[in-house]
Amino acid sequence: MHAITAGAATEPHEADPSAPSSSPAPRVGFVVSKAVGNSVVRHRVARRLRHVVGARIGTLPAGSTLVVRALSPAAVATSAELGQDFDAAMRRLRLAGPSSADDGGGA
């Protein structure tokens, strides 16, 4: 599993006294199983997901932890399609604000 954290190249350790305790950065992990494809396909999907989520991690609530599981259709999806699916999932989970990637639909 791969993970990214907003605003830091390395993830702070629990015993690190310099790590912020009141509002830690959001963390996102990725699960890309063999059902997605061979190792080349899985790594390509993971790279695309890291890029998609990295651009949006600032919109997640502070301290949140999110696991993104790639399903087999992700193997043939474009980065734009992965981004649209991620944005739709965030809206369903109510983790994204109304201004993030709004497609113009009301409600």
N, C-alpha and C positions, 0 to 999 in steps of 0.2 A: 504494500500500500504506500502511496506517495501522499505527502501533505504539504500544504503551503500555509503560511501565517502572514497576516498583513503587517507591513512595516518593519519586518525583521528578516534577516537572511537566515538566522538560526533561531530555533524555538527556545525560549527561556526554560531553564530547569526549575523544578519546584523549590530547590534549596537556594536558588539564586536570589540574594537580597536586593539586587538592583531591578529585578523583574517587577513590573507594576502589579499590585495586588487588587486594586479597586476595579479596574476596567481592562482586563487583558484583551489583546487583539483577537479577532475571530480566527478560527482555524478550520481548514477544509482538508479532508482526506479523500482519496480516490480508490475505488475498488474496480479493477478491470480484470475479470476472470477469463479463463481459457475459452469460455463460450463466445467471447467476442471475436476471437481469431487467434492466429499464431502470434509469436512474441513480437514480430515486427508490427503487426496490426494493433496489438494491445498497447505497445509503447507509443504508436502514433496517436491512438485515441487518448491515452493519458496525457501526452503533450498538448493536444488540442484542448482537452478539458482544463489543464492547468492554465493555459493561456486565456480561455474563456472566463474561468473563475477568478483568475488574478486581476482581470480588469474590473471585476464586480465585487471583490471581497470587501471593499470599503463601504458597501451598502449594507453589509450584514451587521446585526447588533453586536456590540462589544461583548467579548467573552463567549460568543456562540461557537459551537462545534458542529460541523456539518460533514456528513459522509455522502459522497456522490458515487453511486454504483452505476457503471456503464452496462447497458444491455446490449445484446448482439446487434441490433440495428445501428448502434453507434459506429460500427466498423465501416459503414458506407456513408455515414452522415458527414456533411460539410461542417466546417467550423461555425458557419452562420446558423445552421440547423441546430447544432449543439448549444449555441448561445440562446436561440429561441426556446429550446426545450428547458434549459436551465432557468431562464427568466420566467417561463410559465410555472415551473416547479416552485420557484421562490414566491410567486404570487399566490399559488395554492397554499403554501405554507405560511403565507402572510409575513414573510421575512423581508420582502422588498417593499419599499415605499411606493406611493402612487406615481412618482415621477420617474422611477427607474424603468427604462425600456417600455414605456407605455405605448401600446399599439393603436391608441386612439379610440378603443372601445370604451363605452361608458359603463357605469355601474360601479 
